[in-house]
Amino acid sequence: MRHFKFLSLLVCLSILLVGCKQKSDQEEKEEAQAFEPITNKVLESSVIYEANIRQYSPEGTFSEFTKDIPELKKLGVKVIWLMPVYPISMKNRKATPDLSIEDIEDPEEKEKYLGSYYAISDYTAINPEFGSMEDFDELINTAHDNGMYVILDWVANHTGWDHKWIEKHPEYYHKDKDGNVTDPINPDTGESWGWTDVAHLNYENDSLWKAMRDEMVYWVKEKNIDGFRCDVAGNVTTDFWNYVVPELKKEKEIFMLAESEDKDLFYEAFDMGYNWEGHHIMNEIAQGEMSVKDWDDYMTKIDSTYQEDDYLMNFITNHDENSWNGTVKERMGEASETMLAFTYALPGMPLIYSGQEYGMGKRLKFFEKDSIPKTKGKLWDIHVKLGELKNTNEALHGAKQAASYKRLSTSNDENIIAFERSKNDETLIYLANFSDESQEFKFEIQGQFNDFMTSENIEIKTNQIHNFKPWEYKILINK
């Protein structure tokens, strides 16, 4: 009888424990659903972080990245953009920009080539190299617990050659005159882009729209992600984006980032685009090939090009720039810190790419395993300080209700840039020498200011002559 009672007690305890576990899982699900969807209020003061999971740590896993999410919060990050997390096609997998793994004979040599993140074999699965779907869920939950949002890199223009649609729905793809599926073609030249590891989708087929919608809805509805960064968004018909975004927003509010500057994308579908042209001008200024006047002309151009509530992502590097065009130091040299601060001071949203916060001085491998440095130094501290300013000062609001941008005159407008950002009762001035030589100038502004980067109080007087060293900059806040 005692034995029976003991067994009964064990059974009851087991049921109780299982019930508690089930309750705990349910509570976690409810908490995840209760996290407030992203809003423009959040985006006004956001820093966005591009997470290269493969290269973020020696392990290259979701779990290792998840551990650092509280650290990213110290940088002012409110939006995490995950580079593609999906399985990568094996067929035609890239080994180098010019070779596929089929061109490599040595089996051991083949194994080190992991392919491009953008050659996707399954839109609703996880790359096993990064971990499990449960690991992905934990990343999302941890970000949300830290008040941060997560957007996925979405590749609507093409799939990998292993994708099931190649066999089941060949009508989804572009074909040549002989009926063969093609890799993506540059519409301006009619020639291949050279992206031979992917197959080009054809949005003239309406059934593709519905299929792609279902793949995107999965991540919003089932995984509670907060939006998408859309690869080569301008190469996909704008009508598709105008169709799919409202479908996604039936689930919840989301944030849409286009890898494009095409103004048509912002009318209905996208919140933010890439400031590619501005980035290239920054590179050219840093290299002495352009001047402040070129920047002023550009700001005049975008002011007349975009709607009032359109905004762009500002950056000194990203995965493409780092791997293919060089490190920040290679491209910007001694101007690097000045341009970093510039991306925070401008209207829009500043981007941090994995490793940038550690002053990464190498080009990350794109098709092979690599890893970023993790030693905190001067650049970490600068990112923390700039992130704090972006998060807390309304004069740096940069989304749909951005702070104003007013160009300020100096006596040396060829080399000295000065502008004021203002919103409500907050005002901020960015002042910099955009040249590799010392510059003298007079400034039209006078008064008492706090130099934010040094925490020093300074006075600027009428007709005072200022002398800035090469690439010297200041962020001035009214006292």
C-alpha angles and dihedrals in degrees: 000000000000089000090052092049091049091051090048090051091051091050091050092048091049092051090047092050093047089049091051091049091049090048091049092052090048091049090051090052092049091048090051091050091047093060105112114252116248117279137190088249088065094043094053091071100028134128113201122215123204107213117204097192095187093056101028093091138008087255093049094211140136090239094058091049092047090058090062099049092100088053091053089053087064088062091059092255114162100160124049116198111199115207110230111311097185131108114280122230117250097203111090089357111177119248095171131354088272104031135061124207088257086069092057114085102184108087093209091049090051093056095064093060107088097177133226119316086223096065097085123189098181126019096200102045136078127245101250090216087070097048136259134320087255089058089051091050090052090053091053093046093048092050091050091047087057093049093254130130128221127214125186127226105244123199107197097156098070147356133217117267092252094061113124091234090071089069102026100039111020086157087075091070140075113251135197125235090278094054097255121141110249136211113245116300124211103241091209096056105019087230130118117270088220093250091133094158092071138059120229117243119219116220093191083086109084093200089063089060092059093044092051091046091056092051092052095043089056092067095046097043102035103027101032095229117167105227146308142274102213117215117228087348093175091062090063117073113267089225090066093054090047088053100044102043095063088047090055092046090059084076097045142311112294139184119239123201120185123206086221144074094216104136093210090069092064098054093082115345116040133055099194139015138193119279091218096150093047090049092052090050089052090054091048093049090049089052094048093247095112136028143211089276090063089054092049090050090051093051089051089050097051091044088062096037105055136053116258094257097045116108140181139221114246121209146162092202144002136170094285096045094046098047100037109023104030145264122303090259092049092054103030105023114180090359092066099101093041091054091045091057088044091060090056095045096050125086109270134044126306120230128214115198119206108280096016090101089059095049092252109205101190140073109248116231111250104201098030138055116278135147140219125241117259104197113122115223142137094321092052091053092048091051090050091051095046091045091053090051093048092049097048111029116078090203086075096051105135113173132078093322097038125174114258122269116216122178111224122209126236130178088253107046092155093071106011121072120196129172139161127223117197140175130162105325097338123098130176134178127206112202124177147160104234095194141077093241132071112265134202121208146151121235127218092216124084134181145073117316142173115230097222098201095051099027088229123142113230137180123219115201132197112271091007112154113229125198117201122190119229109300093356114157140179135197106208124197122193113248 
